[in-house]
């Protein structure tokens, strides 16, 4: 039971640093990705607070152990379908070259649209948060 509680506390601490990065970027509008800022804060606190590393080590190891679940399957797919990818390399390359920028544009436009809806909603509510 104690290990599960330690794991949960470690995950909460890591999540708090991620949230702190998001909060700081949201307030200051500093041009740094929030996860990077949160991770930098976490690194500083790991150096400054002696017991913090021991508190989050189990959670960090659990999260690190999950990285394989995110990275390995695409590479297994590449190896498994190597012949098909090689035979259709031109088509796959064209699809990637078209869909990658298209996805970026659609994502940016969706983000802009959602932000405009949020601004309109906050103006209707009377708050001045952009």
C-alpha positions as CSV (number, residue, x, y, z in Angstrom):
1,X,0.0,0.0,0.0
2,X,2.8,2.4,0.9
3,X,4.4,1.9,-2.6
4,X,1.2,2.7,-4.3
5,X,0.8,5.9,-2.2
6,X,4.4,6.8,-2.9
7,X,3.8,6.3,-6.6
8,X,0.7,8.4,-6.6
9,X,2.4,11.2,-4.7
10,X,5.3,11.2,-7.2
11,X,2.9,11.3,-10.1
12,X,1.0,14.3,-8.5
13,X,4.3,16.1,-8.0
14,X,5.4,15.6,-11.6
15,X,1.9,16.7,-12.8
16,X,2.1,19.8,-10.6
17,X,5.4,20.9,-12.3
18,X,3.7,20.3,-15.7
19,X,0.8,22.5,-14.5
20,X,3.1,25.1,-13.1
21,X,4.8,25.4,-16.5
22,X,1.4,25.8,-18.2
23,X,0.3,28.4,-15.7
24,X,3.5,30.4,-16.0
25,X,3.4,30.4,-19.8
26,X,-0.4,31.3,-19.7
27,X,0.2,34.2,-17.4
28,X,3.5,35.6,-18.7
29,X,3.0,34.7,-22.4
30,X,6.7,33.8,-22.4
31,X,7.5,32.1,-25.8
32,X,8.6,28.8,-24.3
33,X,6.6,25.6,-24.6
34,X,4.9,25.0,-21.2
35,X,6.1,21.4,-20.9
36,X,9.7,22.6,-21.4
37,X,9.3,25.3,-18.7
38,X,7.7,22.8,-16.3
39,X,10.5,20.3,-16.9
40,X,13.1,23.1,-16.3
41,X,11.4,24.0,-13.0
42,X,11.3,20.4,-12.0
43,X,15.1,20.1,-12.7
44,X,15.8,23.2,-10.6
45,X,13.7,21.9,-7.8
46,X,15.4,18.5,-8.0
47,X,18.7,20.3,-7.4
48,X,17.4,22.5,-4.7
49,X,15.2,20.2,-2.6
50,X,17.2,17.1,-1.4
51,X,14.3,14.8,-0.7
52,X,12.4,15.5,-3.9
53,X,14.3,13.0,-6.0
54,X,13.5,10.1,-3.7
55,X,9.9,11.2,-3.6
56,X,9.4,11.2,-7.4
57,X,11.9,8.5,-8.4
58,X,9.4,5.6,-8.4
59,X,6.9,7.6,-10.5
60,X,9.6,8.7,-12.9
61,X,10.7,5.1,-13.4
62,X,7.1,4.0,-14.0
63,X,6.7,6.7,-16.6
64,X,10.0,5.9,-18.2
65,X,9.0,2.3,-18.4
66,X,5.9,3.3,-20.5
67,X,8.0,5.0,-23.2
68,X,8.6,1.7,-24.9
69,X,4.8,1.3,-25.4
70,X,4.8,4.6,-27.3
71,X,8.0,4.1,-29.3
72,X,8.3,0.4,-30.1
73,X,5.0,-0.2,-32.0
74,X,5.7,2.2,-34.9
75,X,9.1,0.8,-35.4
76,X,7.8,-2.8,-35.3
77,X,5.3,-1.7,-38.0
78,X,8.1,-0.3,-40.1
79,X,10.1,-3.5,-39.9
80,X,7.1,-5.7,-40.4
81,X,5.9,-3.8,-43.5
82,X,9.3,-3.0,-44.9
83,X,8.7,-4.6,-48.3
84,X,5.3,-2.9,-48.8
85,X,6.8,0.4,-47.8
86,X,9.7,-0.1,-50.2
87,X,7.4,-1.0,-53.0
88,X,5.2,2.0,-52.5
89,X,7.9,4.5,-51.3
90,X,6.9,7.2,-53.9
91,X,3.3,7.1,-52.9
92,X,4.0,7.1,-49.2
93,X,6.5,10.0,-49.6
94,X,3.9,12.1,-51.5
95,X,1.2,11.3,-48.9
96,X,3.5,12.3,-46.1
97,X,4.7,15.5,-47.9
98,X,1.0,16.6,-48.5
99,X,-0.6,15.5,-45.2
100,X,2.1,16.8,-42.8
101,X,1.7,20.5,-43.7
102,X,-2.0,20.0,-44.2
103,X,-2.3,18.7,-40.6
104,X,-0.3,21.6,-39.3
105,X,-2.5,24.1,-41.1
106,X,-5.7,22.4,-39.9
107,X,-4.4,22.3,-36.4
108,X,-3.4,26.0,-36.4
109,X,-6.8,27.0,-37.8
110,X,-8.6,24.8,-35.3
111,X,-6.6,26.4,-32.5
112,X,-7.4,29.9,-33.7
113,X,-11.1,29.1,-34.0
114,X,-11.3,27.6,-30.5
115,X,-9.4,30.6,-29.1
116,X,-11.9,33.0,-30.8
117,X,-14.8,31.0,-29.3
118,X,-13.2,31.2,-25.9
119,X,-12.7,35.0,-26.3
120,X,-16.3,35.5,-27.4
121,X,-17.5,33.4,-24.4
122,X,-15.3,35.3,-21.9
123,X,-16.6,38.6,-23.3
124,X,-20.2,37.4,-23.0
125,X,-19.5,36.4,-19.4
126,X,-17.9,39.8,-18.7
127,X,-14.4,38.6,-18.0
128,X,-11.4,40.2,-19.8
129,X,-9.2,37.1,-20.0
130,X,-7.8,36.7,-23.5
